[in-house]
Amino acid sequence: MVEELAAGPPFRFVNWPNELVPRRAVGVYTVGRADDFLYAGMSGRGAQREDFVADSGQNSQAKGLWTRLNSHASGGRAGDQFNVYICDRPIVPALTAVQQRDIGQGRLLLDQLTNSFIHSHLSCRFAVYGGGAEALGVERTVRAGGLPARRPYLNPLRTGRCAHYQGN
C-alpha cells in the first residue's frame, strides 16, 4: 500500500471534505504541491483496529485519519505542526510589507493565509492500515525516503540530506 502514497489518486484540499477518506481509520498520508513532495504524516499512533470500530448505539464520530486531514485543511496553526510548517516555510518568506503590516494590525491572519495556500496549492494521498504500529512504520519509511519522490521537504527523517523545495 506504500505505492498508494506515491502514485494513488490525489485529492486536492480545495475539495475537502473528501468522501473517500474513511471517517474512522488509522492511516498514512502524503501531501504535495504539483511534483514537490512536502510532507508525510499518520494518524492512529498506538491504535488497534478495534479502537476504530463504532459501538452500536453510539455516534460514529470521526476519528483518526479524517480528523487529522480535516485539521490540516483548516489552516489553523494551533496544535497542527503541518500547518505551522506550511505557514513558516512557503508563506512567511513571501509576505509583502503590506501583508506584514496588516498582520501586525490584526487585519490579516496567518491562519487565513495558511488555509488559502493549502486549498489553492496542495493535494494529498492516503492509505488505510490495520493498526498504529503498522502505520507508524510506513510513515517512518516514507519520511526516510521510501518513495520514488525521496523524502518530504517539510518533515524528512534526519538520516541525511533532504530534498530541496523550490515552490512558493
N, C-alpha and C positions, 0 to 999 in steps of 0.2 A: 504493500500500500504506500510505500515511500514514493513510488512513481506518481501517484495522485498529487503529491505535494509539489512536484516539479512540472508535470505535464497534464494534470487533470484540468477539467474546465474551470477557469477562473470566474469569480463573480466580483463585480465592481461594488465598492461600498456605496456608491450613489444609489444602488438598488437594494440597500438594506432596509428592512429585514428580508432575508432570503429564505424562502420556504424549503429549500433543500437542506438547510442546516438543521439538524435534529434539535428539538427543544431541550432534551436531556441526554447528554452524551459526553464521554471522555474523548478528547481529540487533540490533534496536532494540526497547525495551520502555518501557511507561509503567506507573506504579504509582499507585493511588488509594485513597481511603477514601470510600466512598459517592460523592457527587458532587464531592469535592475531588480535584483533580489535584495529586499530591505530587511526582512525580519522573519524569524521563526518563533513560534510560541506553542504552548499547550495549555490545556485546562483539564483538571481532574487529578492532579498530583496526589498520590496516596489513595486514590479512589478505586473501588472494585465495581464490577458490573452491577452488583445488587444495590449499590449506592445510588444508581440512576434509574431504578425501577420505581414508578409511582405506586404508592399503596392504594388499594381500592378505597373509594370514598374520600380520598384527599385530592386536592388540586394538583394537577400535574404542572407545577411551576417550573419555568425554565431553569436549567442548572448545567453548569459545565461549559462546553464549547459555545453554545448560543449566547450565554451571558457574557463570556469573555469577548466574543466578537461584537456584541452589542455595545459593550463598554468602549471598545476601540472605535466603533462607528460614531460614537457620541462626540469624540474630540476632547472630552473632558480630561484634564491632566491629573486631577486629584486621584491618587490611587491607581493610576494606569501608566506603567512605565513605557509602554509602546507610544502612548500619546505624548509623553514627555520627550521621548527620542524624536518623534516627528516634529514637535514644536522646536526643540533645541537645534536640530541639525538642518533641515531644509527651510524652515520658516524664519527663525530669528535672524540668521545671517542675511536674509533677503529683505528685511524690514526697511522701509524708507524712513526718512527723518519725520515725515508727516505721520506715518503709522506709529512710530515710536512716541511721538508727542501725544497722539490720540490714546495710546495705551496708558501712558502716564497720567492722562486726564480722565481715564475711565470711559472714554467714548468708544473704545475698541478693546475687545477681549482676546487674549491669546487663544483661549479655548474655541472662540468663534473661528479664528484663522485656522486652527488645527483641524476643526470639523470640516471646514471648507476645503482644505488641502486633501484630507483623506477622501472626501466624497468626490472631488474633482479628478484625483490622480491615481488612487490606489485600488488594487484588486487583491483578492485572497483566494487561496485554495485550501482545502481541508481534507482530513481523513479521520475516521472514527476508529477508536481502538477499544479493546475489551476492558482495560484497566489502566490505572495511573502509572504503574511501573513500566508497562509496555510503551505507553505514550511518552513518558519521560525519556526512555531510551531512544525512541525515534527522534524526539526533539533534539536531544544532545547530538545524535548522529548527524542530523541536518545542520545544526549550528556549527559542527566541526568540519563541514564540507562534504557531507554525504550525498549531495545532489549535484547534477551537472552544472548548476548555476554557481557553484562554490559556496562559500559561507555567506550568511547575510551581512550586509553592510552595518546595520544598526546594533546587532547583538551576536556577533560571532563568538564561539568559544575561543578563548585566547590561547590557542595552541600554535600560533604562528602569525604570519602576515595575513591581514584581511583584505577582501576585495575593496576597490575604490569606487565610490558612488559619484557619478558625475551630474546627477539631476538636481533640479531646484524644486 
